[in-house]
Amino acid sequence: MKTNLFKLAVITVFALTVTALTGFKMTPTSVLAMQEDTATVYKTKCGSCHGQKAEKAYDPEKAMTEQVEIIMKGKRAEKPPNMPGYEAKGMTTEQATALAEYMKQLRTAPPK
């Protein structure tokens, strides 16, 4: 019995030491946590409401700062669904800017 407790204590101390030495770091789960590329993010998070070419519920003439603000904070629509805010889900301003630029590019791209 004492041997088992000793082994458990040694294993616990070892595990805690390894964790401390390797820089234990909790990373939040977020929309872009796995460094998805912008096109993938658009397809998985935006395309169902905005369409494949950003042709629905999107105004490419809005200032880039306003577009980024909407992506980050969300926006209440006249009728559901509302635009969710992605800042609370871990998106950075840089990622939101890249997404807004991608949407604008989709909208203004010549048809294939």
TORPAZA-286479 format. One record per residue (C-alpha): x, y, z. Coordinates in Angstrom, 3 decimals. Layout:
N
       c1       c2       c3
        X        Y        Z
...
***
This chain:
112
       c1       c2       c3
    0.000    0.000    0.000
    2.795    2.426    0.939
    4.630    1.513   -2.266
    1.579    2.373   -4.380
    1.138    5.732   -2.638
    4.837    6.495   -3.117
    4.612    5.631   -6.843
    1.518    7.799   -7.220
    3.257   10.712   -5.493
    6.349   10.366   -7.703
    4.238   10.217  -10.877
    2.211   13.250   -9.804
    5.314   15.314   -9.006
    6.894   14.258  -12.303
    3.776   15.187  -14.285
    3.496   18.584  -12.609
    7.186   19.292  -13.203
    6.974   18.388  -16.885
    3.865   20.515  -17.279
    5.547   23.497  -15.605
    8.748   23.143  -17.637
    6.987   22.865  -20.984
    5.089   26.085  -20.411
    1.592   24.845  -19.764
   -0.652   27.149  -21.682
   -4.392   27.021  -22.110
   -5.508   28.153  -25.517
   -9.114   29.197  -25.923
  -11.233   27.409  -28.447
  -12.052   29.963  -31.086
  -13.383   30.356  -34.573
   -9.900   30.537  -35.984
   -7.969   28.619  -33.343
   -6.400   26.224  -35.822
   -5.179   28.963  -38.169
   -7.724   28.204  -40.832
   -7.227   30.149  -44.016
   -9.638   32.959  -44.805
  -11.401   31.121  -47.637
  -12.144   28.153  -45.377
  -13.425   30.440  -42.626
  -15.698   32.193  -45.107
  -17.078   28.917  -46.454
  -17.722   27.426  -43.016
  -18.823   30.479  -41.033
  -20.165   33.038  -43.503
  -21.181   31.407  -46.758
  -24.466   29.958  -45.543
  -25.883   33.452  -44.946
  -23.861   35.576  -47.384
  -23.695   33.138  -50.318
  -20.744   31.664  -52.193
  -19.834   35.013  -53.760
  -20.874   37.297  -50.862
  -23.957   38.243  -52.864
  -26.410   38.242  -49.935
  -26.676   40.677  -47.009
  -23.313   42.273  -47.735
  -22.442   45.789  -48.907
  -18.926   45.991  -50.368
  -19.258   49.791  -50.485
  -19.165   50.072  -46.677
  -15.911   51.354  -45.247
  -13.474   48.599  -44.316
  -13.480   49.777  -40.686
  -17.265   49.403  -40.541
  -17.116   45.934  -42.094
  -14.495   44.837  -39.557
  -16.583   46.279  -36.711
  -19.636   44.301  -37.871
  -17.617   41.081  -38.107
  -16.151   41.632  -34.653
  -19.232   42.900  -32.777
  -22.104   41.524  -34.856
  -25.175   43.360  -36.089
  -28.888   43.033  -35.516
  -30.697   42.398  -38.784
  -34.162   43.631  -39.761
  -35.228   39.991  -39.644
  -33.386   36.895  -38.376
  -30.793   35.612  -38.558
  -28.694   38.323  -36.937
  -25.025   38.706  -37.756
  -23.073   37.139  -34.870
  -20.034   38.870  -33.418
  -16.832   36.885  -33.748
  -14.624   38.819  -31.333
  -16.112   36.866  -28.430
  -15.316   33.667  -30.331
  -11.619   34.491  -30.556
  -11.306   36.301  -33.875
   -8.679   39.037  -34.020
   -9.018   42.373  -35.798
   -6.417   41.212  -38.319
   -8.434   38.090  -39.095
  -11.646   40.117  -39.420
   -9.888   42.521  -41.788
   -8.660   39.623  -43.918
  -12.189   38.213  -43.988
  -13.718   41.571  -45.013
  -11.129   41.957  -47.772
  -11.828   38.407  -48.947
  -15.578   39.102  -49.079
  -15.020   42.274  -51.067
  -12.779   40.363  -53.469
  -15.432   37.642  -53.874
  -18.088   40.208  -54.650
  -16.030   42.117  -57.194
  -14.337   39.129  -58.844
  -15.266   38.617  -62.496
  -17.427   35.540  -63.139
  -15.613   32.384  -64.188
***
